[in-house]
Amino acid sequence: MKKNNLYTLKEKTPILIMLLPFTVFFVLFTIIPIFSSIFLSFTSYDLLSPPKFNGISNFLKMFVRDDVFGTVVKNTLVFAVIS
């Protein structure tokens, strides 16, 4: 017994063609930058040499050893609440 689909392939083709540009641009300008910035956040990278993986040391440096980080977070929260 054949399963009755909501749309046939002939009806789906124009829909898929119309969705293709959005999907391509979404992947290029949203998904790829998100994953590349997550990757680069775990590396030491200076645009002149290839990225060197250093694990969570960037985050430890930011959260633990940076004296200004707490002040910046407080100022950002105050600004967000006021505006």
C-alpha positions as CSV (number, residue, x, y, z in Angstrom):
1,M,0.0,0.0,0.0
2,K,1.4,3.4,-1.0
3,K,1.6,6.1,1.6
4,N,-0.3,9.2,0.5
5,N,2.1,12.2,0.6
6,L,0.7,15.7,1.2
7,Y,2.6,16.9,-1.9
8,T,4.0,15.1,-4.9
9,L,7.6,15.6,-6.0
10,K,6.3,17.7,-8.9
11,E,4.5,20.0,-6.4
12,K,7.5,20.2,-4.1
13,T,10.1,21.2,-6.7
14,P,9.1,24.9,-7.0
15,I,8.9,25.2,-3.2
16,L,12.4,23.7,-2.8
17,I,13.7,26.0,-5.5
18,M,12.3,29.0,-3.8
19,L,13.8,27.9,-0.4
20,L,17.3,27.2,-1.9
21,P,18.6,30.9,-1.9
22,F,17.5,31.4,1.7
23,T,19.1,28.2,2.7
24,V,22.4,28.9,1.0
25,F,22.7,32.4,2.4
26,F,21.6,31.2,5.9
27,V,24.3,28.6,5.9
28,L,27.0,31.0,4.4
29,F,26.3,34.0,6.6
30,T,24.9,32.4,9.9
31,I,25.9,28.8,10.4
32,I,29.5,28.9,9.1
33,P,30.4,32.1,11.1
34,I,28.9,30.7,14.3
35,F,30.9,27.5,14.1
36,S,34.1,29.2,13.0
37,S,34.0,31.7,15.9
38,I,33.4,28.8,18.3
39,F,36.4,27.0,16.8
40,L,38.6,30.2,16.9
41,S,37.6,30.9,20.5
42,F,39.6,27.8,21.5
43,T,42.7,28.8,19.6
44,S,45.4,31.4,19.6
45,Y,45.1,33.2,16.2
46,D,46.7,36.3,14.9
47,L,45.9,36.3,11.2
48,L,49.5,35.8,10.2
49,S,50.1,32.3,11.4
50,P,47.7,29.3,11.5
51,P,45.5,28.9,14.6
52,K,47.1,27.0,17.5
53,F,44.7,25.1,19.7
54,N,45.0,26.2,23.4
55,G,41.9,24.7,24.9
56,I,40.1,26.8,27.5
57,S,43.0,29.0,28.4
58,N,41.4,31.9,26.6
59,F,38.3,31.6,28.7
60,L,40.3,31.2,31.9
61,K,42.3,34.3,31.1
62,M,39.1,36.2,30.5
63,F,37.1,35.0,33.5
64,V,39.8,34.6,36.1
65,R,42.9,36.7,35.3
66,D,41.3,39.8,33.7
67,D,40.7,42.6,36.1
68,V,38.5,44.6,33.8
69,F,36.0,41.8,32.9
70,G,33.8,42.1,36.0
71,T,33.5,45.9,35.5
72,V,32.6,45.4,31.8
73,V,29.9,42.9,32.6
74,K,28.5,45.1,35.3
75,N,28.4,48.2,33.0
76,T,26.8,46.1,30.2
77,L,24.1,44.9,32.5
78,V,23.4,48.4,33.8
79,F,23.2,49.8,30.3
80,A,20.9,46.9,29.2
81,V,18.5,47.6,32.2
82,I,18.5,51.3,31.7
83,S,17.8,51.2,28.0
